[in-house]
Amino acid sequence: MRTVVPLGGLMLAGLLATFAHASDLEARAARVAQLRADVEALNTSVGLEKEELTADLRAAAGQEAELEASVRRQELRLERLLGDEQAALREVERQSEGAGDDLEQVVLEGIARFRDNVHAGLPFQVEARLKALDELKAHLDGDTLPTEQVAARVWAFAEDERRLTRENAIGRQVAPIGGGEVLVDVARLGMVAMYFRTPDGQVGQVARDGNGWAWTVLTSESEVVQVNGLFDALEKGIRTGWFELPRPLAAVGGAP
């Protein structure tokens, strides 16, 4: 037997197959075009992120260099201060052996200069440091300790000041925040920058404000995270490394 297929049916089937094939090609072409658009958008996004990362790295490198320069200026300033006082003591000892009045004058001048240094630097435990100097001066004024012994204590104080410029550490002190006096934890980076954390979890930084200092609470979420990260690291004993922090606004130590 022969099977008879209508010619019109064959033509219709052929047209439908052609249309289906064309539709499939169009769908594939649209998909390829979409994929190309996605790739271009991704390339653009990656390029922008790369530019932002490059800018951040450059800014971080600049901040690191600035901090290192500030640390070095502070160290040099203290070294000069110590060197001047030591030279003065040696000269007094050379010219007038046993001349207590001359030695006392040198020690008094040294105490006065260290007071100036404390006032010029970061406001870290200023009252305690000034009190230590006042007690040394009181020993001289009241003649309650030999001048030579007071001089030795002045140099011990100088060594403590030198240590402050070289260490990153956490301490506690009272700070003027929100119109009141608050006992805060402070994270100190040498005598270059200092950040604080209040008992209720607020964090901030110490910034130069004219001739004084301002204890500024930070509100930016990223800066809060950065400062908390610094506290966490120092509490874990991590004293070195790279920390991303709010830009220190403190120009400490006076003129180099």
C-alpha positions in Angstrom: 0.0 0.0 0.0 1.1 3.6 -0.6 0.9 6.3 2.0 -0.4 9.5 0.6 0.7 12.7 2.4 -0.9 16.0 1.4 1.6 18.4 -0.2 0.2 21.2 1.8 0.9 19.4 5.0 4.5 18.9 4.0 5.0 22.6 3.2 3.4 23.6 6.5 5.6 21.3 8.4 8.6 22.6 6.6 7.7 26.2 7.3 7.1 25.4 11.0 10.5 23.8 11.3 12.1 26.8 9.5 10.3 29.2 11.9 11.3 27.1 14.9 14.9 27.0 13.8 14.9 30.7 13.2 13.3 31.4 16.5 16.0 29.2 18.2 18.8 31.1 16.4 17.3 34.4 17.5 17.1 33.2 21.1 20.7 32.1 21.0 21.8 35.4 19.5 19.9 37.3 22.2 21.5 35.1 24.8 25.0 35.7 23.3 24.3 39.5 23.2 23.2 39.4 26.8 26.3 37.5 27.9 28.5 40.0 26.0 26.8 42.8 27.8 27.2 41.1 31.1 30.9 40.5 30.5 31.4 44.2 29.5 29.6 45.4 32.6 31.7 43.0 34.7 34.9 44.3 33.1 33.8 47.9 33.8 33.0 47.0 37.4 36.3 45.2 37.9 38.2 48.2 36.3 36.5 50.6 38.7 37.2 48.5 41.7 40.8 48.1 40.6 41.1 51.9 40.3 39.6 52.4 43.8 41.8 49.8 45.3 44.9 51.4 43.7 43.8 54.8 45.1 43.3 53.3 48.6 46.7 51.6 48.5 48.3 54.9 47.5 46.5 56.7 50.3 47.5 54.0 52.8 51.1 54.2 51.7 51.0 58.0 52.1 49.5 57.7 55.6 52.1 55.2 56.6 54.9 57.4 55.4 53.3 60.4 57.2 53.0 58.5 60.5 56.6 57.2 60.2 57.8 60.8 59.7 55.8 62.0 62.7 57.3 59.2 64.9 60.8 60.1 63.7 60.3 63.8 64.4 59.0 63.1 67.9 62.0 60.8 68.6 64.5 63.3 67.3 62.9 66.0 69.4 63.2 64.0 72.5 66.7 62.9 71.6 67.7 66.5 71.3 66.1 67.3 74.6 67.9 64.5 76.4 71.2 65.3 74.6 71.1 69.0 75.7 70.4 68.1 79.3 73.1 65.4 79.4 75.6 67.8 77.9 74.7 70.5 80.4 75.2 68.1 83.3 78.5 66.9 82.0 79.7 70.5 81.6 78.6 71.3 85.2 80.4 68.3 86.5 83.5 69.2 84.5 83.7 72.8 85.5 82.6 72.7 89.1 83.0 69.3 90.8 80.7 69.2 93.8 79.0 72.5 92.9 75.5 71.6 94.1 74.0 75.0 93.2 75.0 74.7 89.5 73.8 71.1 89.3 70.5 72.0 90.9 70.0 74.8 88.3 70.6 72.4 85.5 68.1 69.9 86.9 65.5 72.6 87.4 65.9 73.7 83.8 65.5 70.1 82.7 62.3 69.6 84.7 60.9 72.8 83.1 61.8 71.6 79.6 60.2 68.2 80.2 57.0 70.0 81.4 56.9 71.9 78.1 57.4 68.6 76.3 54.5 67.0 78.1 52.2 70.0 77.4 53.2 69.9 73.7 52.5 66.2 73.1 49.5 64.0 73.0 47.3 64.4 76.1 48.2 61.0 77.5 48.0 60.9 81.3 49.2 64.4 81.4 48.3 65.0 85.0 50.2 62.0 86.2 53.3 62.9 84.2 53.2 66.5 85.4 52.7 65.4 89.0 55.9 63.3 88.8 57.8 66.4 87.6 56.3 68.5 90.3 57.4 66.0 93.0 60.9 66.1 91.7 61.0 69.9 91.8 59.5 69.8 95.4 62.4 67.6 96.5 64.8 70.2 95.2 62.9 73.1 96.7 62.5 71.4 100.1 66.0 69.9 100.0 64.4 66.5 100.9 66.7 64.6 98.5 70.2 65.1 97.4 70.4 67.0 94.1 72.3 64.1 92.5 69.5 61.7 93.4 66.8 64.0 91.9 68.9 64.3 88.7 68.9 60.5 88.5 65.2 60.4 88.8 64.8 63.1 86.1 66.8 60.8 83.7 64.5 57.9 84.7 61.5 60.1 83.8 63.3 60.9 80.5 63.6 57.2 79.7 59.9 56.7 80.4 59.1 59.5 78.0 61.4 57.9 75.4 59.5 54.6 75.8 56.2 56.3 75.2 57.4 57.5 71.8 58.3 53.9 70.8 55.4 51.7 72.0 51.9 51.0 70.9 49.8 50.3 74.0 46.5 50.5 75.8 46.0 52.6 78.9 43.2 54.3 80.9 42.6 57.9 81.8 39.9 60.4 82.4 38.9 62.3 79.2 36.6 65.4 78.6 33.8 63.9 76.5 30.3 65.2 76.0 30.8 68.0 78.4 31.8 65.7 81.3 34.7 63.7 82.6 34.7 60.0 81.5 37.1 57.2 82.3 38.1 55.7 79.0 40.4 53.2 77.5 43.0 54.7 75.2 44.9 53.1 72.4 48.1 55.0 71.9 50.4 54.7 68.8 53.7 56.1 70.2 53.1 59.7 70.8 51.7 60.2 67.2 48.1 59.2 67.4 45.6 58.2 70.1 42.1 56.7 70.0 39.7 56.1 72.8 36.7 53.8 73.8 34.1 54.8 76.4 32.4 52.4 78.8 29.2 52.5 76.7 31.1 51.4 73.5 31.6 54.7 71.8 35.0 55.2 70.1 36.8 58.3 68.9 40.1 59.9 68.3 42.2 62.7 69.9 42.7 65.6 67.5 44.5 68.9 67.7 42.1 71.8 68.2 44.0 75.1 68.0 46.4 75.2 71.0 44.5 72.4 72.7 43.1 68.9 72.1 39.6 67.6 71.2 38.3 64.2 72.1 36.1 63.5 69.1 33.6 60.7 69.0 33.5 58.9 65.6 30.2 58.1 64.0 31.3 56.7 60.6 30.6 52.9 60.7 33.8 52.1 58.9 35.9 54.2 61.3 34.2 52.7 64.3 35.1 49.2 63.0 38.7 50.3 62.4 39.2 51.7 65.9 37.6 48.7 67.5 39.9 46.5 65.4 42.9 48.4 66.8 41.8 47.9 70.4 41.2 44.2 69.8 44.7 43.8 68.3 46.4 45.6 71.1 44.4 43.7 73.7 45.7 40.4 72.0 49.3 41.6 72.3 49.6 42.5 68.6 51.8 45.6 68.8 53.2 45.7 65.2 51.7 45.4 61.7 49.5 47.5 59.4 46.3 48.9 60.8 43.8 50.8 58.6 42.7 53.7 60.9 40.9 57.1 60.7 43.4 59.7 59.6 45.2 61.0 62.7 44.5 64.7 62.9 47.1 65.3 65.6 50.2 67.2 64.7 52.0 66.2 67.9 55.3 67.2 69.3 55.5 70.7 68.0 58.0 71.8 65.5 60.6 69.2 64.5 
